[in-house]
Amino acid sequence: MRSRAGDPAALARSQASIAVSADGDHWLVVNASPDLRQQIAATPALHPRPGSLRNSPIGAVLLTGAEIDAIAGLLNLRERQAFTLLAAPQTLAVLDANPIFGALNPEFVQRRTVRLDEAFDVLGISVTAYAVPGKVPLFAETPAGDPGVAEDGEAVGLALSAGGGTLHYIPGCAMMTPALRDRIDGADCVMFDGTLFTDDEMIRIGAGPKTGRRMGHMPMTGEGSTLDAFASIRVARRIFVHINNTNPALLADSPERAILTRHGWEVAGDGMEIRL
């Protein structure tokens, strides 16, 4: 309600996607959120260039998983424009199994399988994708119940660099592991899963029946939380992304935001720019 009323301490936010460029002209979009059309409209660097009927500076889209909030926006990119679609095998399998994504004409959209832990180049950006603990997409769960946490590529983190520093983008993560800790230690910037402030947040306020961990997300605070895990990890800049609308830390004047600030964390917002 505060956001809809225009309260400056309750800024509206769209769903998590980032755009990355090595030269300012060619752009890699990471995760195609359901709000992608709105995000493109609000970002002049992603607008079509003059001189062609159909064109876009978006040359590639890279997916970190197959949750709806990472793939639904692909349908906004079906206008016969050429780009490369990259993802781990599990994510591409979800797209292949759903005929609606056939709207991305293969004549223009090349699907490319990402091999984990192998660096590759996209539009002048060095990318390494790696598995993080996660779960299958919620819509893919079976009636049998909790599928458990896996670290096989259902959820992926990314290390991105264009010759300067390195940014890690990890919008979904179920737990910190020694391998992940070692990978991000010393990073210039980490954008990390901030879905819920407390693990039982949605249950307590009646917004849902599952804890954050049941959904495959570490809570920001509490036992085994992100704040605890990062207390011993050296990261120059740490930013929470993929934040649920129940999370009180979205409010700039909240006690929860103050806690994050004291621990050196930022909360991402639309239009945030990071230069490395």
C-alpha positions as CSV (number, residue, x, y, z in Angstrom):
1,M,0.0,0.0,0.0
2,R,2.8,2.4,0.8
3,S,4.4,1.7,-2.5
4,R,1.2,2.3,-4.5
5,A,0.7,5.6,-2.6
6,G,4.1,6.8,-3.8
7,D,6.0,6.6,-0.5
8,P,9.7,7.2,-1.3
9,A,10.7,4.8,1.4
10,A,8.6,2.0,-0.3
11,L,9.8,2.1,-3.9
12,A,8.1,-0.2,-6.3
13,R,10.3,-2.9,-7.7
14,S,10.0,-5.3,-10.6
15,Q,11.1,-8.9,-10.6
16,A,14.8,-9.7,-10.6
17,S,16.7,-9.5,-13.9
18,I,20.0,-7.8,-14.7
19,A,21.5,-6.5,-17.9
20,V,25.3,-6.7,-18.4
21,S,27.5,-5.1,-21.1
22,A,31.2,-4.9,-21.9
23,D,30.8,-1.9,-24.3
24,G,27.5,-0.3,-23.6
25,D,26.1,-1.2,-27.0
26,H,25.6,-5.0,-26.8
27,W,23.7,-6.4,-23.8
28,L,23.4,-9.7,-22.0
29,V,20.1,-10.1,-20.0
30,V,20.3,-12.5,-17.1
31,N,16.9,-14.0,-16.4
32,A,13.9,-13.0,-18.4
33,S,11.5,-11.9,-15.6
34,P,7.7,-11.5,-16.2
35,D,8.4,-7.8,-16.0
36,L,11.0,-7.8,-18.8
37,R,8.9,-5.6,-21.2
38,Q,8.5,-3.0,-18.4
39,Q,12.2,-3.2,-17.6
40,I,13.3,-2.7,-21.2
41,A,11.0,0.3,-21.5
42,A,12.5,1.9,-18.4
43,T,16.1,1.3,-19.6
44,P,17.1,3.5,-22.6
45,A,20.3,1.4,-23.2
46,L,18.0,-1.6,-24.1
47,H,15.9,0.3,-26.6
48,P,15.9,-0.5,-30.3
49,R,18.4,1.5,-32.3
50,P,17.3,3.7,-35.2
51,G,17.7,2.5,-38.8
52,S,16.1,-0.9,-38.7
53,L,12.5,-2.1,-38.5
54,R,13.2,-4.7,-35.9
55,N,16.4,-4.7,-33.8
56,S,17.5,-4.8,-30.2
57,P,20.8,-4.3,-28.4
58,I,19.9,-7.5,-26.4
59,G,22.2,-10.0,-28.0
60,A,21.8,-12.9,-25.5
61,V,19.7,-14.1,-22.6
62,L,21.2,-16.3,-19.9
63,L,19.0,-18.2,-17.5
64,T,20.0,-19.3,-13.9
65,G,17.0,-21.6,-13.6
66,A,13.6,-22.5,-14.8
67,E,11.4,-20.8,-12.2
68,I,8.5,-18.8,-13.7
69,D,10.1,-15.5,-12.6
70,A,13.2,-16.3,-14.7
71,I,11.6,-17.6,-17.9
72,A,8.2,-16.0,-18.4
73,G,9.7,-12.8,-19.9
74,L,11.1,-14.8,-22.8
75,L,7.7,-14.4,-24.4
76,N,8.3,-10.7,-24.7
77,L,11.3,-11.5,-27.0
78,R,9.4,-13.4,-29.6
79,E,9.3,-10.6,-32.3
80,R,11.6,-12.2,-34.8
81,Q,14.8,-10.7,-33.4
82,A,18.0,-12.6,-33.3
83,F,19.6,-13.5,-29.9
84,T,21.3,-16.4,-28.2
85,L,19.5,-18.2,-25.3
86,L,21.8,-19.8,-22.9
87,A,21.0,-22.1,-19.9
88,A,22.0,-25.3,-18.2
89,P,20.5,-28.6,-19.6
90,Q,17.8,-28.8,-16.9
91,T,16.5,-25.3,-17.8
92,L,16.6,-25.9,-21.5
93,A,14.7,-29.2,-21.0
94,V,11.9,-27.2,-19.3
95,L,11.7,-24.9,-22.2
96,D,11.8,-27.7,-24.7
97,A,8.9,-29.5,-22.9
98,N,6.6,-26.5,-23.1
99,P,5.4,-25.7,-26.6
100,I,4.6,-22.1,-25.8
101,F,8.4,-21.3,-25.9
102,G,8.3,-22.5,-29.5
103,A,7.2,-18.9,-30.1
104,L,10.9,-18.1,-29.9
105,N,11.5,-18.9,-33.6
106,P,14.7,-21.1,-33.8
107,E,15.4,-19.3,-37.1
108,F,16.3,-16.3,-35.0
109,V,16.9,-17.7,-31.4
110,Q,19.7,-20.1,-31.0
111,R,19.5,-22.2,-27.8
112,R,23.0,-22.9,-26.4
113,T,23.7,-25.4,-23.5
114,V,25.9,-24.0,-20.8
115,R,28.6,-26.3,-19.3
116,L,29.0,-25.7,-15.6
117,D,32.4,-24.6,-14.3
118,E,33.7,-23.8,-17.8
119,A,34.3,-20.2,-18.7
120,F,32.8,-18.9,-22.0
121,D,32.4,-15.6,-23.7
122,V,29.2,-13.8,-24.4
123,L,29.3,-10.4,-26.2
124,G,32.7,-9.7,-24.7
125,I,31.7,-10.8,-21.2
126,S,33.5,-13.7,-19.6
127,V,31.0,-15.9,-17.8
128,T,31.4,-19.0,-15.6
129,A,28.2,-20.7,-14.5
130,Y,28.3,-23.0,-11.5
131,A,25.7,-25.1,-9.6
132,V,24.4,-23.8,-6.2
133,P,22.2,-25.6,-3.8
134,G,18.6,-25.4,-5.0
135,K,15.4,-27.1,-6.0
136,V,13.4,-27.9,-9.1
137,P,11.0,-25.1,-10.0
138,L,7.9,-25.0,-7.8
139,F,5.6,-25.8,-10.7
140,A,7.6,-28.9,-11.5
141,E,7.3,-30.4,-8.0
142,T,5.3,-33.6,-7.8
143,P,2.5,-34.4,-5.3
144,A,5.0,-36.6,-3.5
145,G,6.2,-33.6,-1.6
146,D,9.5,-31.9,-0.9
147,P,12.0,-32.9,-3.7
148,G,15.0,-31.9,-1.5
149,V,18.0,-29.8,-2.2
150,A,20.3,-30.7,-5.1
151,E,23.4,-29.1,-6.4
152,D,23.3,-30.4,-10.0
153,G,22.4,-27.3,-12.0
154,E,18.7,-26.8,-11.2
155,A,19.9,-23.5,-9.6
156,V,22.9,-21.7,-11.1
157,G,25.2,-18.9,-10.0
158,L,27.2,-16.8,-12.4
159,A,30.6,-15.1,-12.3
160,L,30.7,-12.3,-14.8
161,S,33.6,-10.1,-15.8
162,A,34.4,-7.8,-18.7
163,G,38.0,-7.2,-18.0
164,G,37.6,-5.4,-14.7
165,G,36.3,-6.8,-11.5
166,T,34.1,-9.9,-11.1
167,L,30.4,-9.8,-10.2
168,H,28.6,-13.0,-8.9
169,Y,24.9,-13.2,-9.5
170,I,23.1,-15.8,-7.3
171,P,19.4,-15.0,-7.3
172,G,18.5,-18.4,-5.8
173,C,20.4,-20.4,-3.2
174,A,19.2,-22.9,-0.6
175,M,22.3,-22.9,1.6
176,M,25.9,-21.9,1.9
177,T,28.4,-24.6,1.1
178,P,32.2,-24.7,1.5
179,A,32.6,-24.7,-2.3
180,L,30.4,-21.7,-2.8
181,R,32.1,-19.9,0.1
182,D,35.5,-20.4,-1.5
183,R,34.2,-19.4,-5.0
184,I,32.9,-16.0,-3.9
185,D,35.5,-15.1,-1.3
186,G,37.3,-12.0,-2.4
187,A,34.7,-11.0,-5.1
188,D,34.3,-7.4,-6.0
189,C,30.5,-7.7,-5.9
190,V,28.0,-10.4,-5.0
191,M,24.2,-10.1,-5.8
192,F,22.6,-12.7,-3.6
193,D,19.2,-14.3,-3.0
194,G,17.3,-12.2,-0.5
195,T,13.8,-13.7,-0.9
196,L,12.8,-13.7,2.8
197,F,14.0,-11.8,5.9
198,T,13.1,-14.7,8.2
199,D,12.6,-18.3,7.2
200,D,9.0,-18.5,8.4
201,E,8.0,-15.0,7.2
202,M,5.3,-16.1,4.8
203,I,3.7,-18.5,7.2
204,R,3.6,-16.0,10.1
205,I,1.8,-13.3,8.0
206,G,-0.5,-15.8,6.3
207,A,1.0,-15.2,2.8
208,G,1.9,-18.9,2.1
209,P,2.3,-22.3,3.7
210,K,6.0,-22.8,3.1
211,T,9.2,-21.7,4.7
212,G,12.0,-20.1,2.7
213,R,14.2,-23.1,2.9
214,R,11.3,-25.3,1.8
215,M,11.2,-23.2,-1.4
216,G,15.0,-23.4,-1.8
217,H,16.0,-20.0,-0.4
218,M,18.3,-19.0,2.5
219,P,16.7,-16.5,4.9
220,M,18.5,-13.2,5.3
221,T,18.6,-13.6,9.1
222,G,18.4,-16.3,11.8
223,E,20.2,-19.5,12.2
224,G,22.1,-20.6,9.1
225,S,21.2,-17.3,7.4
226,T,22.9,-15.3,4.7
227,L,24.1,-12.6,7.2
228,D,25.8,-15.4,9.3
229,A,27.3,-17.0,6.2
230,F,28.8,-13.8,4.8
231,A,30.2,-12.7,8.1
232,S,33.4,-14.6,7.3
233,I,33.4,-14.1,3.5
234,R,35.4,-11.2,2.0
235,V,33.2,-9.4,-0.5
236,A,33.7,-5.7,-1.4
237,R,30.1,-5.0,-2.2
238,R,27.1,-7.2,-1.3
239,I,23.6,-6.7,-2.6
240,F,20.4,-8.5,-2.0
241,V,18.2,-9.4,-5.1
242,H,15.2,-11.5,-5.8
243,I,13.3,-10.1,-2.7
244,N,9.8,-11.3,-2.0
245,N,7.1,-8.6,-1.6
246,T,6.5,-9.9,2.0
247,N,10.1,-9.0,3.0
248,P,10.0,-5.9,5.3
249,A,13.6,-5.0,4.4
250,L,12.2,-3.6,1.2
251,L,11.1,-0.6,3.2
252,A,14.0,1.9,3.5
253,D,12.9,3.1,6.9
254,S,12.3,-0.3,8.5
255,P,14.2,-1.8,11.4
256,E,14.9,-4.8,9.1
257,R,16.7,-2.6,6.5
258,A,18.7,-1.0,9.3
259,I,20.0,-4.4,10.3
260,L,21.1,-5.2,6.8
261,T,22.8,-1.8,6.5
262,R,24.7,-2.4,9.7
263,H,26.0,-5.7,8.2
264,G,27.2,-4.0,5.0
265,W,24.3,-5.1,2.7
266,E,22.5,-3.1,0.0
267,V,19.0,-3.8,-1.3
268,A,18.7,-3.8,-5.1
269,G,16.2,-1.6,-6.8
270,D,15.2,-0.9,-10.3
271,G,17.7,1.2,-12.3
272,M,20.6,0.3,-10.0
273,E,23.9,0.5,-12.0
274,I,27.1,-1.2,-11.1
275,R,30.5,-0.5,-12.8
276,L,33.4,-2.8,-12.3
